[in-house]
Amino acid sequence: MEYIINGGRPLCGEIPVYGAKNCALALLGASVLTDDDLVLRNCPDIADVANMIVLLQVMGKKVVRQGDTVTLSGRLTSICAPRSVATLLRGSALILGSAVARYHQVALPLPGGCAIGARPMDIHLCGLQALGVDVLDTGDMVSCKGVPKAAEYKLRFASVGATENLLCACVLAEGVSTLVNCATEPEVVALEQMLVQMGARISGAGSSVVQIEGVKKIHGTEFVVIPDRIVAATYLSAAAATYGNITVTNCCPQHMGAFLDLMSRRFDVRCRSDAIDFSAKRAPDGYGRVETAPYPFFPTDMQSLLLTLAACSSGKTVIVENLFENRLAHNAAELNKMGADISVENNVATVYGGKLHGANVSASDLRGGAGLVIAALAAEGQSAVSEIRHIGRGYVDLAGNLNKLGAEISVRD
């Protein structure tokens, strides 16, 4: 399937943001820690969440979805994740810590996801080993066995997924564990908050050093998935590229500091407690030099959006991708088909902005696909964006929502 996009239409209007993919996946993984009902509200209806739910169901959890509310209950009946489901999404790795904590064993095929570069599991696995868990990595399958014991572990990199897995592994471990160099992304903080609601004892939530005092059991709760900051940034980027005027609601501007700081120096941006008013009247003179880094710095998940915005600007931008080595090259090549002037050397893209024209381009990953859609919205003429299955992994009806703002996007088989 592909999007057919007629560009050159300014986006205008109001659009709400739904729950965050990366938050929902972590909370779903943590459901393994308890047999009680865990009720998650504002859960996005996207492919990655659907696949995570199927994974939990085939491993024994009972899952009921009603609208944006997902209720999980019961225990796992299998500690081996089926390859056919686990390899569909990177988020399948987020059952590791919870399953080891609750059942003291788990077997997981190496997870799938986007082809944006190496995303090694070594931080997850070394952390579990530091907690006394035996780990066997065969190259395509990871098996973990043992009772987690309290320990101190320093992550070599502030990995979001590893932080989330190790938090869950420590919740039921006997004694006090200390995790150092933790990721501090809003999605990690949401997980910490939910675990505390479930009876976990966590101090330092939201900081890079977190202490977890193990408990014998945790219980169910109700929790609201936080708004998706990447989706909010996508809508704002689409408005910026088309010289639009939009209001993004149901969002958390405080979670988007680095992105909004970059945008507010070039456009009219007004933040309220849960909404952002945005207006773009002209192309900025480039975006300077931007480097991706863990939160609170500029997110790698917004880098593809910025690459498109830089290509649509009237000046020079340098983008340094410090997290995923393949994330720049594909989209740069696709944008160049649309008339962009982008050169990539190693992990650095140098972009000279200008006018884009319609072309046939292909998405290779989730966020890159969104970046290409925005480029097509800004381009003169018609574009076709293929491989849109990647986009469905993280966006709820991206075409339909953008059309509500005045875009002209149709879907073709």
C-alpha positions as a printed NumPy array, in Angstrom:
array([[  0.   ,   0.   ,   0.   ],
       [  1.067,   3.575,  -0.555],
       [  0.007,   7.144,   0.095],
       [ -0.762,   9.381,  -2.863],
       [ -0.155,  12.95 ,  -1.706],
       [ -0.89 ,  16.209,  -3.486],
       [  1.422,  18.79 ,  -1.958],
       [  1.339,  22.522,  -1.475],
       [ -1.666,  22.785,   0.846],
       [ -1.183,  24.66 ,   4.147],
       [ -2.433,  22.712,   7.157],
       [ -4.914,  24.514,   9.389],
       [ -7.143,  23.532,  12.282],
       [ -7.05 ,  21.659,  15.573],
       [ -5.84 ,  18.094,  16.134],
       [ -5.623,  15.985,  19.324],
       [ -2.736,  13.682,  20.229],
       [ -3.352,  10.109,  21.364],
       [ -1.379,   7.856,  23.724],
       [  2.333,   7.271,  23.215],
       [  3.454,   4.065,  21.524],
       [  6.662,   3.845,  23.53 ],
       [  4.807,   4.362,  26.805],
       [  2.054,   1.844,  26.03 ],
       [  4.529,  -0.895,  25.085],
       [  6.465,  -0.526,  28.347],
       [  3.283,  -0.581,  30.438],
       [  2.009,  -3.638,  28.58 ],
       [  5.293,  -5.417,  29.248],
       [  5.009,  -4.593,  32.957],
       [  1.582,  -6.275,  33.1  ],
       [  3.451,  -9.591,  33.403],
       [  4.446,  -8.613,  36.962],
       [  0.934,  -9.177,  38.35 ],
       [ -2.05 , -11.492,  37.849],
       [ -4.428,  -8.71 ,  38.934],
       [ -6.329,  -6.467,  36.544],
       [ -4.177,  -3.764,  34.971],
       [ -6.303,  -1.17 ,  33.179],
       [ -4.515,   1.051,  30.673],
       [ -6.419,   4.035,  29.289],
       [ -5.54 ,   6.198,  26.267],
       [ -3.864,   3.16 ,  24.66 ],
       [ -3.22 ,   3.883,  20.95 ],
       [ -4.738,   1.606,  18.307],
       [ -1.556,   1.013,  16.304],
       [  0.163,  -2.063,  14.888],
       [  2.934,  -2.262,  17.501],
       [  0.44 ,  -2.201,  20.368],
       [ -1.79 ,  -4.756,  18.631],
       [  1.182,  -7.081,  18.139],
       [  2.292,  -6.666,  21.76 ],
       [ -1.22 ,  -7.575,  22.911],
       [ -1.205, -10.682,  20.7  ],
       [  2.197, -11.666,  22.132],
       [  0.886, -11.404,  25.702],
       [ -2.267, -13.309,  24.781],
       [ -0.455, -16.249,  23.196],
       [  1.772, -16.409,  26.289],
       [ -1.322, -16.68 ,  28.507],
       [ -2.432, -13.19 ,  29.574],
       [ -6.099, -12.327,  29.242],
       [ -6.511,  -9.068,  27.347],
       [ -9.718,  -7.152,  26.605],
       [ -9.756,  -3.978,  24.53 ],
       [-12.684,  -1.542,  24.548],
       [-11.958,   1.607,  22.584],
       [ -8.747,   3.096,  23.94 ],
       [ -8.941,   1.083,  27.196],
       [ -6.997,  -2.173,  27.496],
       [ -7.5  ,  -4.483,  30.499],
       [ -4.945,  -7.228,  31.21 ],
       [ -5.248, -10.005,  33.795],
       [ -4.078, -13.51 ,  34.664],
       [ -0.714, -15.197,  34.597],
       [  1.507, -16.391,  31.781],
       [  1.05 , -20.014,  30.777],
       [  4.196, -20.042,  28.627],
       [  7.574, -18.447,  29.255],
       [  8.632, -18.849,  25.61 ],
       [  7.618, -16.038,  23.264],
       [  6.638, -17.326,  19.799],
       [  8.99 , -16.203,  17.066],
       [  6.144, -15.403,  14.647],
       [  4.921, -12.579,  16.917],
       [  8.016, -11.513,  18.871],
       [  9.967, -10.613,  15.748],
       [  7.274,  -8.206,  14.554],
       [  8.205,  -5.442,  16.979],
       [ 11.146,  -4.206,  18.999],
       [  8.847,  -3.734,  21.987],
       [  8.586,  -7.493,  22.497],
       [ 11.885,  -7.214,  24.399],
       [ 10.005,  -5.359,  27.141],
       [  8.627,  -8.594,  28.583],
       [ 12.131,  -9.752,  29.598],
       [ 12.504,  -7.984,  32.945],
       [  8.946,  -8.619,  34.086],
       [  8.948, -12.31 ,  33.124],
       [ 12.255, -12.971,  34.878],
       [ 11.046, -11.145,  38.003],
       [  7.682, -12.922,  38.101],
       [  8.49 , -16.393,  36.711],
       [ 12.308, -16.534,  37.013],
       [ 12.695, -17.581,  33.393],
       [ 11.869, -16.47 ,  29.863],
       [ 12.893, -17.274,  26.278],
       [ 12.637, -14.569,  23.63 ],
       [ 13.581, -14.535,  19.931],
       [ 15.548, -11.409,  19.145],
       [ 12.925,  -8.714,  18.522],
       [ 12.183,  -6.959,  15.249],
       [ 11.174,  -3.37 ,  14.467],
       [ 12.662,  -0.777,  12.122],
       [ 15.882,  -1.202,  10.144],
       [ 17.552,   1.946,  11.483],
       [ 20.78 ,   0.39 ,  12.725],
       [ 22.147,  -1.893,  15.404],
       [ 20.132,  -1.876,  18.606],
       [ 22.036,  -4.338,  20.765],
       [ 20.458,  -6.105,  23.726],
       [ 23.71 ,  -6.221,  25.681],
       [ 22.702,  -3.477,  28.135],
       [ 19.504,  -5.371,  28.984],
       [ 21.304,  -8.698,  29.325],
       [ 24.353,  -7.442,  31.232],
       [ 21.974,  -5.76 ,  33.661],
       [ 20.052,  -8.976,  34.225],
       [ 23.335, -10.824,  34.758],
       [ 24.32 ,  -8.215,  37.348],
       [ 21.093,  -9.161,  39.15 ],
       [ 22.191, -12.795,  39.254],
       [ 20.181, -14.038,  36.275],
       [ 21.757, -16.638,  33.965],
       [ 21.618, -15.433,  30.357],
       [ 22.132, -17.466,  27.189],
       [ 22.307, -15.522,  23.913],
       [ 22.468, -17.793,  20.856],
       [ 22.394, -14.963,  18.342],
       [ 18.725, -15.252,  17.444],
       [ 17.28 , -16.291,  20.814],
       [ 17.782, -15.04 ,  24.36 ],
       [ 17.046, -17.295,  27.347],
       [ 17.091, -15.973,  30.905],
       [ 16.769, -18.05 ,  34.066],
       [ 17.182, -17.296,  37.752],
       [ 15.843, -15.293,  40.659],
       [ 16.857, -11.621,  40.417],
       [ 18.853, -10.453,  43.436],
       [ 19.385,  -6.828,  44.442],
       [ 22.519,  -5.248,  43.009],
       [ 23.996,  -2.012,  41.711],
       [ 24.333,  -1.694,  37.955],
       [ 25.517,   1.169,  35.762],
       [ 24.118,   1.205,  32.243],
       [ 26.886,   1.919,  29.719],
       [ 24.35 ,   4.005,  27.805],
       [ 21.08 ,   5.551,  28.975],
       [ 18.959,   3.058,  27.033],
       [ 15.203,   3.5  ,  27.428],
       [ 14.34 ,  -0.154,  26.873],
       [ 17.1  ,  -1.454,  29.141],
       [ 16.117,   0.974,  31.898],
       [ 12.506,  -0.197,  31.659],
       [ 13.43 ,  -3.877,  31.676],
       [ 15.766,  -3.534,  34.642],
       [ 13.244,  -1.493,  36.63 ],
       [ 10.737,  -4.319,  36.229],
       [ 13.322,  -6.973,  37.056],
       [ 14.24 ,  -5.182,  40.295],
       [ 10.677,  -4.645,  41.539],
       [ 10.365,  -8.168,  42.964],
       [ 14.057,  -8.737,  43.766],
       [ 14.978,  -9.152,  47.424],
       [ 16.873,  -6.153,  48.812],
       [ 17.612,  -2.698,  47.408],
       [ 18.864,  -2.318,  43.837],
       [ 20.497,   0.803,  42.414],
       [ 20.418,   1.56 ,  38.705],
       [ 22.869,   4.225,  37.531],
       [ 22.798,   6.169,  34.233],
       [ 19.12 ,   5.42 ,  33.703],
       [ 17.16 ,   6.903,  30.834],
       [ 14.924,   9.761,  31.985],
       [ 12.482,   9.96 ,  29.062],
       [  8.844,  10.739,  29.964],
       [  7.897,   7.184,  29.002],
       [ 10.332,   5.803,  31.611],
       [  8.922,   8.153,  34.244],
       [  5.394,   6.984,  33.396],
       [  6.446,   3.368,  33.94 ],
       [  8.025,   4.27 ,  37.276],
       [  4.85 ,   6.057,  38.332],
       [  2.661,   3.094,  37.371],
       [  4.904,   0.617,  39.189],
       [  4.677,   2.746,  42.348],
       [  0.867,   2.746,  42.02 ],
       [  1.082,  -1.053,  41.829],
       [  2.994,  -1.253,  45.106],
       [  6.605,  -1.031,  43.977],
       [  9.048,   0.973,  46.105],
       [ 11.029,   3.262,  43.85 ],
       [ 12.993,   6.361,  44.801],
       [ 14.649,   8.754,  42.376],
       [ 11.988,   8.303,  39.685],
       [ 12.718,  10.625,  36.79 ],
       [ 16.414,  10.901,  37.613],
       [ 19.438,   9.051,  36.254],
       [ 19.977,   7.179,  39.541],
       [ 17.043,   5.082,  40.71 ],
       [ 16.757,   2.864,  43.77 ],
       [ 14.263,   0.005,  43.927],
       [ 13.447,  -1.78 ,  47.17 ],
       [ 12.091,  -5.165,  46.205],
       [  8.656,  -6.302,  47.376],
       [  7.143,  -9.788,  47.424],
       [  4.143,  -8.912,  45.267],
       [  2.584,  -6.021,  43.378],
       [ -1.063,  -5.482,  42.51 ],
       [ -3.178,  -4.159,  39.663],
       [ -4.051,  -0.531,  39.023],
       [ -5.483,   1.876,  36.472],
       [ -3.121,   4.125,  34.557],
       [ -3.361,   6.6  ,  31.678],
       [ -0.828,   6.315,  28.844],
       [  0.911,   9.673,  28.38 ],
       [  0.424,  11.625,  25.11 ],
       [  2.743,  10.779,  22.247],
       [  5.305,  13.577,  21.965],
       [  6.59 ,  12.219,  18.625],
       [  3.108,  12.389,  17.116],
       [  2.719,  15.957,  18.407],
       [  6.063,  16.86 ,  16.808],
       [  4.925,  15.23 ,  13.552],
       [  1.804,  17.404,  13.35 ],
       [  3.824,  20.532,  14.163],
       [  6.458,  19.635,  11.559],
       [  3.752,  19.143,   8.933],
       [  2.399,  22.61 ,   9.718],
       [  5.905,  24.1  ,   9.583],
       [  6.659,  22.512,   6.197],
       [  3.375,  23.726,   4.661],
       [  3.302,  27.202,   6.266],
       [  0.251,  26.21 ,   8.246],
       [ -1.534,  27.331,  11.375],
       [ -2.619,  24.567,  13.771],
       [ -3.368,  23.82 ,  17.401],
       [ -2.23 ,  20.485,  18.808],
       [ -4.282,  19.433,  21.834],
       [ -4.101,  16.632,  24.434],
       [ -0.315,  16.91 ,  24.473],
       [  2.428,  17.609,  27.024],
       [  4.603,  20.536,  25.85 ],
       [  6.871,  19.97 ,  28.862],
       [  7.924,  16.649,  27.316],
       [  9.07 ,  18.359,  24.087],
       [ 11.539,  20.939,  25.328],
       [ 14.413,  20.458,  22.858],
       [ 12.125,  20.252,  19.823],
       [  9.956,  23.201,  20.838],
       [ 13.01 ,  25.295,  21.643],
       [ 14.306,  24.721,  18.108],
       [ 10.923,  25.511,  16.569],
       [ 10.097,  28.551,  18.723],
       [ 13.232,  30.335,  17.48 ],
       [ 11.872,  30.109,  13.932],
       [  8.072,  30.03 ,  14.16 ],
       [  5.261,  31.384,  16.302],
       [  4.874,  28.762,  19.056],
       [  2.657,  29.264,  22.096],
       [  2.474,  26.536,  24.706],
       [ -0.372,  25.979,  27.114],
       [ -0.62 ,  23.308,  29.815],
       [ -1.915,  20.662,  27.392],
       [ -1.891,  22.316,  23.967],
       [  0.416,  24.042,  21.482],
       [ -0.637,  26.846,  19.129],
       [  1.631,  26.948,  16.081],
       [  1.926,  29.227,  13.063],
       [  4.472,  29.26 ,  10.219],
       [  4.549,  32.078,   7.685],
       [  7.821,  31.42 ,   5.858],
       [ 10.735,  29.011,   5.533],
       [ 13.442,  29.583,   8.162],
       [ 17.082,  30.14 ,   7.242],
       [ 18.085,  26.612,   8.229],
       [ 18.203,  25.019,  11.67 ],
       [ 21.881,  25.343,  12.535],
       [ 23.675,  22.275,  13.937],
       [ 21.534,  19.717,  15.757],
       [ 22.779,  16.534,  17.433],
       [ 20.556,  13.735,  18.663],
       [ 21.067,  12.559,  22.248],
       [ 19.089,  10.968,  25.089],
       [ 16.385,  12.993,  26.821],
       [ 16.195,  15.894,  27.562],
       [ 18.235,  16.642,  24.438],
       [ 17.024,  16.402,  20.834],
       [ 15.384,  12.976,  20.295],
       [ 16.498,  10.591,  17.582],
       [ 12.815,   9.844,  16.902],
       [ 12.366,  13.462,  15.748],
       [ 15.49 ,  13.506,  13.594],
       [ 13.692,  12.348,  10.427],
       [ 11.153,  15.141,  10.886],
       [ 13.964,  17.684,  11.197],
       [ 15.723,  16.311,   8.107],
       [ 12.598,  17.076,   6.078],
       [ 12.2  ,  20.524,   7.631],
       [ 15.853,  21.302,   6.855],
       [ 15.317,  20.25 ,   3.224],
       [ 12.355,  22.67 ,   3.042],
       [ 14.233,  25.592,   4.63 ],
       [ 16.103,  28.39 ,   2.879],
       [ 19.476,  27.813,   4.517],
       [ 22.015,  25.285,   5.786],
       [ 21.467,  22.665,   8.489],
       [ 23.841,  20.071,   9.91 ],
       [ 22.285,  17.052,  11.633],
       [ 24.385,  14.609,  13.657],
       [ 22.729,  11.259,  14.432],
       [ 24.447,   9.847,  17.509],
       [ 22.153,   6.908,  18.272],
       [ 21.253,   4.904,  15.147],
       [ 23.807,   4.701,  12.356],
       [ 21.363,   3.914,   9.516],
       [ 18.738,   6.49 ,  10.356],
       [ 20.057,   9.291,   8.136],
       [ 21.092,   7.599,   4.91 ],
       [ 17.82 ,   6.174,   3.57 ],
       [ 15.661,   9.245,   4.08 ],
       [ 18.396,  11.528,   2.737],
       [ 18.461,   9.497,  -0.479],
       [ 14.658,   9.544,  -0.751],
       [ 14.449,  13.294,  -0.097],
       [ 17.095,  13.891,  -2.756],
       [ 14.686,  12.239,  -5.24 ],
       [ 12.34 ,  15.116,  -4.387],
       [ 14.955,  17.751,  -5.18 ],
       [ 16.593,  18.072,  -1.773],
       [ 20.314,  18.806,  -1.462],
       [ 21.509,  16.457,   1.281],
       [ 24.898,  14.825,   1.642],
       [ 25.608,  12.216,   4.311],
       [ 29.015,  11.233,   5.629],
       [ 29.014,   8.639,   8.375],
       [ 26.5  ,   9.936,  10.926],
       [ 26.404,  13.556,   9.714],
       [ 23.967,  15.037,   7.202],
       [ 24.623,  18.421,   5.617],
       [ 21.433,  19.927,   4.212],
       [ 21.017,  22.963,   1.939],
       [ 17.344,  23.869,   1.915],
       [ 15.226,  24.63 ,  -1.139],
       [ 12.04 ,  23.7  ,  -2.95 ],
       [ 10.879,  20.098,  -3.136],
       [  8.946,  18.498,  -5.996],
       [  6.745,  15.431,  -6.107],
       [  8.352,  12.013,  -6.544],
       [  7.93 ,   8.321,  -5.793],
       [  9.649,   7.529,  -2.491],
       [  9.72 ,   4.613,  -0.08 ],
       [  9.614,   4.452,   3.719],
       [ 12.101,   2.118,   5.386],
       [ 11.154,   2.822,   8.997],
       [  8.414,   4.334,  11.125],
       [  9.712,   7.855,  11.777],
       [ 11.412,   8.101,   8.394],
       [  8.092,   7.314,   6.766],
       [  6.44 ,  10.189,   8.621],
       [  9.258,  12.467,   7.476],
       [  8.623,  11.517,   3.842],
       [  4.899,  12.175,   4.216],
       [  5.693,  15.681,   5.466],
       [  8.079,  16.236,   2.564],
       [  5.315,  15.214,   0.147],
       [  2.921,  17.653,   1.827],
       [  5.431,  20.455,   1.27 ],
       [  6.395,  19.481,  -2.285],
       [  4.985,  20.892,  -5.493],
       [  2.955,  18.296,  -7.346],
       [  2.041,  14.725,  -6.515],
       [  4.097,  12.185,  -4.59 ],
       [  3.692,   8.503,  -3.784],
       [  5.029,   7.189,  -0.471],
       [  5.232,   3.387,  -0.488],
       [  5.869,   0.841,   2.305],
       [  3.435,   2.718,   4.562],
       [  3.061,  -0.388,   6.75 ],
       [  5.994,   1.015,   8.708],
       [  4.012,   4.173,   9.456],
       [  1.082,   2.163,  10.823],
       [  3.346,   0.779,  13.533],
       [  3.271,   4.084,  15.379],
       [  0.583,   6.381,  13.939],
       [ -3.201,   6.136,  14.192],
       [ -4.566,   6.909,  10.7  ],
       [ -1.868,   9.455,   9.839],
       [ -3.443,  10.174,   6.443],
       [ -6.927,  10.679,   7.876],
       [ -5.744,  12.967,  10.64 ],
       [ -3.658,  15.105,   8.291],
       [ -6.587,  15.283,   5.862],
       [ -8.676,  16.793,   8.664],
       [ -6.157,  19.65 ,   8.67 ],
       [ -6.469,  20.204,   4.93 ],
       [ -3.982,  17.743,   3.456],
       [ -4.908,  15.732,   0.367],
       [ -3.782,  12.148,   0.966],
       [ -5.353,   8.987,  -0.411],
       [ -4.381,   5.358,   0.098],
       [ -3.725,   3.095,  -2.885],
       [ -3.226,  -0.67 ,  -2.796]])
